[in-house]
Amino acid sequence: MTKSKQPITLKDLARELGVSTATVSNAFNRPDQLSTALRRRILDEAKRLGYRGPDARARSLRTGRSRIIGVVLAETLTYSLNDAVSSELLTGVAEVLDAHGHTLLLLSGRQPGSSHVPGSASMADGFIVYGLMPGDHLMGELPPQSPLVAVDFYIGERPTVHIDNEPACYAIACHALRHKPKRVGILCLRLLAEAHNGRIESQHNWLDSAQTITRSRLDGFYRALKEHGIERDQVPLWNIEENTHGVCTPVIEEILDLPEDERPDLLLCMSDRIALTALTLAEQRGIRVPEDLLLTGFDGIEEGQYRSPRLTSVRQDSIEKGRVAARMILGLDAPEHRRLNTTLILGESCP
């Protein structure tokens, strides 16, 4: 009877290559510790010999660490992977995790038919929570002892990564108001505590400023309006529930179909997706941009800069935002409150 071949171990591979077991382990788990050539030699030899790497389950039991980082998204996974801004952030997170031998676990705080964190979340060594603050019930299901970094909102004293939302919106609004518009309108993204897609009225409840970046952006707009002698009560607000063309469209159609003497001639939009939807719908109606309607966006996504007229917008570096959050959760950067700068982009939609 022929003996079955014993599987090759980490020690066997190290002996075959004439390197330490720590060096082989680093090739799989901490690639930043090795030169590219040495890591490639180890991985190629491992493949030739049929060695697939250290047993993740055994390592987790031995060290108490899984080398998995969970990213909790405020939106559905489908939306987050298709949205230009959130996909850039995930790219930045993945870049850092890849470089340090960690795995990315995506979790949605808005998964259809479920309001609970999947059981797989318990494996994660730490969490990056991105977007609108999830409900208390969802946050309560995350392991309380795990490190956590919030992006675009606050969770008590936990470290956060933000951009300069208020000063950025102040700057772009000041630029737009130099045109002396007669009627200003503001299109908000997720300002309200309750689901509502349309004009914001006095009875609606606003989310707390710690829960959504919309409040900071609105504060920037309001500061600019005040300096230009425009009372905030004179400026109508519309709420948009999701940053997609389909959800934006009925709200913007309602605005653009107002009589000409009531229709805003400046729309300050809290995302490029909202502004691009407004631009498309305006063109369909023969409303000229910027002659009849001035438009500003926020995010600086490529789509807004490749079409004509180019969007006037604020460019945020979402990839770097993801990198910063990932470095914090891995302990490579100090866990603190970080605010990244943005850049004003002057396009043709509001020259």
matplotlib code that plots the C-alpha trace (Angstrom):
import matplotlib.pyplot as plt

x = [0.0, 1.4, 1.8, -0.1, 2.1, 2.3, 1.3, 4.2, 4.4, 5.7, 8.9, 9.4, 9.2, 11.5, 14.1, 13.7, 14.4, 17.1, 15.2, 13.6, 10.0, 9.3, 10.4, 8.0, 5.2, 5.9, 5.7, 2.0, 1.0, 3.3, 4.5, 5.8, 8.6, 10.2, 11.7, 9.5, 12.0, 12.3, 8.6, 8.0, 10.6, 8.9, 5.4, 6.6, 8.3, 5.3, 3.1, 5.4, 5.4, 1.7, 1.9, -1.1, 0.1, -0.4, -3.6, -5.7, -7.9, -4.9, -3.2, -6.4, -6.7, -3.0, -2.8, -6.4, -6.2, -7.9, -6.2, -9.6, -10.9, -14.6, -16.0, -19.5, -21.2, -24.2, -25.7, -26.3, -23.3, -24.6, -24.9, -21.5, -19.6, -21.2, -21.0, -17.8, -17.1, -17.6, -15.8, -12.8, -12.8, -12.9, -10.0, -7.9, -8.8, -8.0, -4.7, -3.4, -4.9, -3.3, 0.1, -0.1, -1.5, -5.0, -8.4, -11.3, -14.8, -17.7, -20.8, -23.9, -25.9, -28.7, -29.0, -32.6, -34.6, -32.1, -31.2, -28.5, -24.8, -23.9, -22.3, -19.1, -18.4, -17.3, -14.1, -12.9, -10.0, -11.5, -14.1, -14.2, -17.7, -18.4, -21.3, -24.4, -24.2, -26.0, -28.7, -27.9, -29.1, -26.5, -23.6, -24.5, -24.0, -20.4, -17.9, -17.4, -13.8, -12.8, -11.0, -13.2, -12.7, -15.7, -15.6, -17.9, -19.6, -18.8, -19.1, -18.3, -14.6, -13.7, -11.2, -12.7, -11.7, -13.5, -13.0, -13.3, -17.1, -18.1, -15.3, -15.4, -19.2, -18.6, -16.0, -18.0, -21.2, -19.2, -18.0, -21.5, -23.0, -20.7, -23.1, -25.8, -28.5, -32.1, -33.4, -31.1, -32.1, -30.2, -30.3, -29.4, -28.4, -29.9, -30.6, -33.7, -34.3, -37.3, -37.4, -38.5, -37.7, -38.7, -39.1, -38.2, -40.8, -40.8, -42.3, -39.4, -36.8, -33.2, -30.5, -28.0, -24.8, -22.7, -24.7, -24.4, -22.0, -25.0, -25.3, -21.7, -22.2, -25.4, -23.6, -21.0, -23.8, -25.6, -22.4, -21.9, -25.5, -25.4, -22.3, -24.1, -27.2, -29.5, -31.6, -31.7, -35.5, -35.6, -33.7, -35.8, -34.2, -34.9, -34.0, -32.7, -32.7, -30.1, -27.3, -28.5, -30.0, -33.3, -33.9, -32.7, -34.9, -38.4, -37.2, -35.2, -38.0, -40.4, -37.9, -37.2, -40.9, -41.7, -42.8, -39.7, -40.2, -40.2, -37.6, -34.1, -31.4, -28.7, -28.8, -26.2, -26.0, -24.4, -23.1, -21.9, -24.5, -27.3, -25.8, -25.3, -28.9, -30.0, -27.8, -29.2, -32.8, -32.2, -30.8, -33.9, -36.1, -34.1, -32.8, -29.3, -26.5, -25.0, -27.0, -30.4, -29.3, -26.1, -25.1, -22.5, -21.7, -19.5, -17.0, -15.2, -16.0, -14.5, -17.9, -18.5, -15.2, -15.4, -18.8, -19.7, -20.4, -17.9, -19.2, -18.0, -17.4, -15.3, -12.8, -12.3, -9.6, -11.7, -8.9, -6.7, -9.6, -9.8, -6.0, -6.0, -8.9, -7.1, -3.8, -5.5, -7.4, -4.1, -2.3, 0.1, -1.2, -2.3, -6.0, -7.2, -9.6, -8.3, -9.7, -8.5, -8.5, -10.4, -9.9, -12.4, -12.8, -14.1, -16.0, -18.5, -21.7, -20.9, -17.9]
y = [0.0, 3.4, 6.0, 9.2, 12.2, 14.5, 18.1, 20.5, 22.8, 26.3, 24.8, 22.6, 25.5, 27.6, 24.8, 24.3, 28.0, 28.4, 31.2, 31.5, 30.5, 34.2, 35.2, 32.8, 33.9, 37.6, 36.7, 35.7, 38.0, 41.1, 41.7, 45.2, 43.5, 41.8, 42.9, 42.3, 39.9, 37.8, 37.6, 36.6, 33.8, 32.5, 32.6, 31.0, 28.1, 27.7, 27.3, 24.8, 22.7, 23.0, 25.1, 27.4, 29.5, 29.6, 28.1, 31.2, 29.4, 28.1, 31.5, 33.2, 30.8, 31.2, 35.0, 36.0, 38.0, 37.2, 39.9, 40.8, 44.4, 45.0, 48.0, 48.8, 50.8, 53.1, 52.0, 48.7, 46.8, 47.3, 51.0, 51.4, 49.5, 51.5, 54.9, 56.7, 58.3, 55.2, 52.9, 55.3, 55.1, 51.3, 51.4, 53.4, 51.0, 47.9, 49.3, 49.6, 46.3, 44.5, 46.0, 44.7, 41.3, 41.9, 41.0, 43.3, 42.2, 44.4, 44.7, 46.8, 48.7, 49.0, 45.5, 44.8, 42.6, 42.7, 45.2, 43.1, 42.7, 39.3, 36.8, 37.0, 40.4, 38.8, 37.6, 41.1, 42.7, 46.1, 48.2, 51.2, 52.6, 54.8, 57.2, 58.1, 56.9, 53.5, 53.0, 52.4, 48.8, 48.1, 49.8, 47.8, 44.5, 45.3, 43.8, 46.6, 45.8, 46.1, 49.2, 51.4, 54.4, 56.5, 58.1, 61.2, 61.1, 60.9, 58.0, 59.6, 59.9, 57.3, 58.4, 59.9, 60.9, 63.8, 66.4, 70.2, 70.1, 73.5, 75.7, 73.8, 74.6, 78.1, 78.6, 77.2, 79.1, 82.4, 81.8, 81.1, 84.0, 86.4, 86.0, 87.6, 85.0, 86.0, 82.7, 80.2, 76.6, 73.9, 70.2, 68.3, 64.6, 62.8, 65.7, 64.3, 61.8, 60.4, 59.1, 62.0, 62.7, 66.3, 69.8, 70.2, 71.9, 73.2, 70.0, 67.8, 66.7, 67.1, 64.6, 65.7, 67.3, 64.3, 61.9, 63.4, 65.6, 67.3, 69.5, 70.8, 71.4, 73.3, 75.4, 76.4, 77.4, 79.4, 81.2, 82.3, 83.3, 85.5, 87.3, 88.1, 89.5, 86.5, 85.2, 81.4, 81.5, 82.8, 79.8, 76.6, 73.2, 69.9, 66.5, 63.6, 60.2, 58.4, 59.7, 58.0, 59.4, 57.5, 58.9, 62.4, 62.7, 63.3, 65.9, 67.8, 67.6, 69.2, 72.1, 72.6, 72.5, 75.4, 78.6, 80.6, 83.4, 80.8, 78.4, 78.8, 80.2, 78.8, 75.3, 74.4, 70.6, 68.5, 65.9, 65.7, 63.0, 65.4, 68.2, 66.0, 64.8, 68.5, 69.3, 66.4, 67.3, 71.0, 70.3, 68.1, 71.1, 73.7, 75.4, 76.6, 76.0, 78.4, 81.1, 80.2, 78.0, 78.0, 74.6, 73.5, 70.0, 68.3, 65.4, 66.1, 62.8, 62.2, 62.1, 65.7, 66.8, 64.9, 66.1, 69.6, 71.9, 70.8, 70.9, 73.5, 71.3, 70.5, 67.7, 65.4, 62.7, 59.7, 57.3, 59.1, 59.2, 55.4, 55.1, 57.2, 55.2, 51.9, 53.1, 54.1, 50.8, 48.9, 51.0, 52.5, 56.0, 57.5, 57.0, 60.7, 63.1, 63.8, 66.4, 66.3, 69.3, 69.7, 71.6, 74.0, 73.1, 75.9, 74.5, 75.9, 75.1, 78.0, 79.9]
z = [0.0, -1.1, 1.6, 1.0, 0.5, 3.6, 3.0, 3.0, 6.0, 6.6, 8.1, 5.1, 2.7, 4.8, 4.9, 1.1, 0.5, 3.2, 5.0, 8.4, 9.1, 10.0, 6.5, 4.9, 7.2, 6.2, 2.5, 3.1, 6.0, 6.0, 2.5, 3.4, 5.4, 2.4, -0.9, -3.9, -5.4, -2.2, -1.7, -5.3, -4.9, -1.8, -3.4, -6.6, -4.7, -2.5, -5.5, -7.1, -3.9, -3.3, -0.1, 0.2, 3.1, 6.9, 8.2, 8.9, 11.5, 13.4, 13.4, 14.6, 17.5, 18.4, 18.1, 18.8, 15.5, 12.2, 10.1, 8.8, 8.9, 8.5, 6.6, 7.7, 4.9, 5.4, 2.0, 0.3, -1.1, -4.6, -4.2, -2.5, -5.2, -8.0, -6.4, -7.5, -4.1, -1.9, -4.4, -4.2, -0.4, -0.6, -3.0, -0.5, 2.3, 0.2, -0.9, 2.7, 3.8, 0.8, 1.6, 5.2, 4.6, 5.8, 4.3, 3.7, 4.9, 3.5, 5.7, 4.8, 7.4, 4.9, 3.5, 2.2, 4.5, 7.4, 10.1, 11.7, 11.3, 9.8, 12.2, 10.1, 11.6, 14.8, 13.0, 12.3, 14.2, 13.8, 11.9, 9.6, 9.6, 6.6, 5.7, 7.5, 11.1, 11.4, 14.0, 17.6, 17.3, 14.5, 16.3, 19.4, 17.5, 16.7, 19.2, 21.8, 22.4, 18.7, 17.4, 15.3, 13.0, 11.8, 8.4, 7.7, 11.1, 14.8, 17.3, 20.7, 21.2, 18.6, 15.9, 12.8, 9.3, 7.7, 5.0, 5.4, 4.5, 6.0, 4.6, 1.3, 0.9, 2.1, -0.6, -3.5, -2.4, -2.2, -5.8, -7.1, -5.3, -7.1, -10.0, -7.9, -8.5, -7.9, -6.5, -4.7, -4.0, -2.0, -2.8, 0.3, 0.7, 3.7, 5.9, 7.5, 10.3, 8.5, 4.9, 2.6, -1.0, -1.8, -0.5, 3.2, 5.3, 8.9, 10.4, 9.2, 11.7, 10.8, 11.6, 14.3, 13.0, 14.4, 12.2, 8.7, 6.7, 5.3, 8.3, 7.9, 4.2, 4.9, 7.5, 4.9, 2.4, 5.1, 6.1, 2.5, 2.1, 5.2, 4.0, 0.8, 2.5, 1.8, 4.7, 5.1, 5.3, 1.8, 0.4, -0.2, 0.7, -0.9, 0.6, -1.6, 0.1, -2.1, -4.3, -7.5, -10.7, -10.2, -6.7, -7.6, -10.8, -9.4, -6.9, -9.5, -12.1, -9.6, -9.2, -12.9, -13.8, -11.6, -13.4, -14.6, -12.1, -9.2, -10.5, -8.8, -11.0, -8.8, -7.3, -4.7, -4.8, -2.1, -4.6, -8.2, -8.9, -7.9, -10.0, -13.0, -12.8, -12.7, -15.6, -17.8, -16.9, -17.5, -21.0, -21.8, -21.0, -22.9, -19.7, -20.5, -18.1, -16.9, -18.8, -17.2, -14.4, -12.4, -10.9, -8.3, -7.2, -4.6, -4.8, -8.0, -9.6, -13.1, -14.9, -13.9, -15.3, -18.6, -19.9, -21.2, -19.5, -16.8, -13.3, -10.8, -7.8, -4.7, -5.2, -2.2, -2.2, -1.2, -1.9, 0.6, 3.1, 2.8, 3.3, 6.4, 8.0, 7.2, 8.6, 11.8, 12.2, 11.7, 14.2, 11.6, 12.3, 15.6, 16.3, 16.3, 14.6, 11.1, 8.7, 5.1, 2.7, -0.5, -3.7, -5.4, -9.2, -11.4, -14.4, -16.9, -14.9, -12.6, -14.1]

ax = plt.figure().add_subplot(projection="3d")
ax.plot(x, y, z, "-o")
ax.set_aspect("equal")
plt.show()
